[in-house]
Amino acid sequence: MFRKMVAILIGSLFIALGINLFIIPNHLIDGGIIGIGLIAKYTLGLKPGLTIIVLSLPIYLFAWKYVRPYFYNGLHGLLISSFFIDLFHPLSHIASFPILISALSGGVIIGIGISFMLTTKSSAGGTDLLALMISKTTRINVGILIFLIDIVVIFLGWILIPNAHIFSSGIMIAVTGLTTSVATSISEQKKCS
């Protein structure tokens, strides 16, 4: 349990830093619930962390009723990462890096954060949980479901945010996925050794 909490804290810290240092200053959009939280910030001025919690509540209530292990494994990551995202928001006003550097750096940092959580079966947002539950009942690969949800969120951002950088956001999401894949593979190899 201690190892899991440390991984959630470190992962949440990486995610919050990636979002506030690289994503928000350049109006990049992430996928999933985090992406929807960012769209709400850009269009309505809402706090992204709080928005992520509110939007994730129906998914977590469903998980509580039908798939309790998913609920328990995801709730801590959701609450802590959302809290850190809003806590570190002042960092988004410190500096703005060039957009390509932001997309690459943000993707790597967020990917590392997600990897810390995934190695302990935790997550930072509701769409990962939603994809897991849909995959369990439909047998569609969870990675494909997350990818499809991310595409919908990016498309929504493209429609709603005139100054969003969709191409750079796509690069950032791809780098996040690649980093997460590599980092979790390395972690699994260390466990097997």
N, C-alpha and C positions, 0 to 999 in steps of 0.2 A: 504493500500500500504506500509506503514512504517513497519507493522508487517511482511509482505511478504519479504521485503528487509533484515530485521534483520534475519529472518529464513534462507534466502539464504546465507547470510554472515556466520552465525554460521555453517550451514550445509556444506558449501564449506570449511570452516576452518577444520572441523572434517575430511572430506574426504581427504583433502590435507595432514593433519597430519598422518592419517592412512596409506596413500600410501607411504609417504616419511619416516616415522619412522619404519614401519613394513613390507610393501610389497616389495618395491624396494631393500632394503638391502639383502633380502633372495630370490630374483628372483621369487617371487610369481606372479601369473597372476590372474587378476580380470576378470570378464565377461564383455561383451558388448564393447562399444567404449573405455572405460577406459582400458579394457584388451588389446585391439588392440594398444592403445597408449603405454602401457607398453611393449608389444611385439616389437614395433618399437624402443623403448628405448633400450631394451636388445640386439636387433639384429643390429640396425643401428646407435645407439647413438643419436637418435632424442629426442627432448624435448617432454615428454608425453602430457603435457597440450596443446601445440601448435598442436600436431598431433591429439588430440581429437577434437579440433576446426575444423581443416581442414577436417577430416573424417566426421564430423557431418554436414558440410555445405550443401551437397546435400539433406540430410534428412530435414534440416530446410528450405531450398528453396522450397522443395515439400510442407512442412507444410504451408509456407507462401502463396503458391498458392491455396492450397486446404482445409486446416484446420487451419485457423488463430489463434483461441484460443490456440491450442497446440503450435504454434510458439511463441506466446507472453509469455505463461506460462513457456516454457523451455529455452528460449534464455538467460535470465539473469543468471540462474543457470549454464548453460553451460559455459558462458564466465567467470564468477567469479570463479567457481571451477577450471577450466582449468588454469586460471591465478595463483590461489593459489598453485596448484600442482607444477607449474614451479617455483614460488617464493620460496617455502619452500624446493626445491630440495636439498639445502646444508644440510638439516637435515638428509638426507639418508646416509651421510658419518660419522655421529657422532658416532653411535653405531649400533651393530647388535645383536638383541635378538635371543635366540634359536628359531628355525623355528616353533615349535608348539605354543609357546607363541606368536610369530609374527602372525601366522595364526588366532589364537583366538582373540588377542588384535586388530589386524587390522580389522578383521571382525566386532567386536563390534563397534569400532570407526567409521568405514565407514558406518555401518548400522545406527548408531545414526545420522550421517551427512545426509544420504539419507532420514531418517525419518523427519528431520527438513524441508527438501525441500518438501517432499510429503504432509506434513500437510498443505502446502500453494499452492498445485497443481503445484509445480515446479519440475525440474529434473536436473541432472548433465550431462547427456549424451544423445546422439542421438538414441541409441538403445531402450531406454524406449519410446521415441517419436515414433520411427519406429514401435515398438510393439503395441502401442496405435492405430496408424493409420491402421495397418494390422488387428487388432482385430475389429476395427470399421467396416471394409468392409467384413471380413470373419466370424465374430462372434466366433473366437477361443479365448479362455481365454487369457488375456494379460499376466498373470503370466506364463502360459505354453509357450507362445511365447518368453518371456524374458529368461526362462529356456533353451529353445532350442538354442537361440542365444548364451547364455553363454557356452553351451556345445560345439558349433562350435568354439568359441574363444579359449576355453581351449584346444580343440583338435589341433587347429592351433598352439598354444603355445607349445604343446607337440612335434609337428613335427619340429618346427623352432628353439626351444631353448633347446640345449642339457642339460644344467644345471638347467632347470626349475623344480620346485618341484610341480608336477601336483596333487599328492594326498593332499599335504598341501594346495594347491590353492583351491581344491575342498572343504576342510574343511573351509577355509576362506570364500568362497562364501556362503556355507551353513550357517555359523554363521552370515554373513552379512544379508542374507535373513531372518533368525530367529529374529535377532535384529530389523530389519526394521519392520517386522510383529508385534512384541510385542510392539515396541515403537509407531507405528501408531495406534494400537488398544488402547493403554493407552490414547493417545491423543484424539481419537474419543470418548472414555468413558468420558473424562473430558469435552468435548464439550457438550455431552448429559446431564451431571449432572447439 
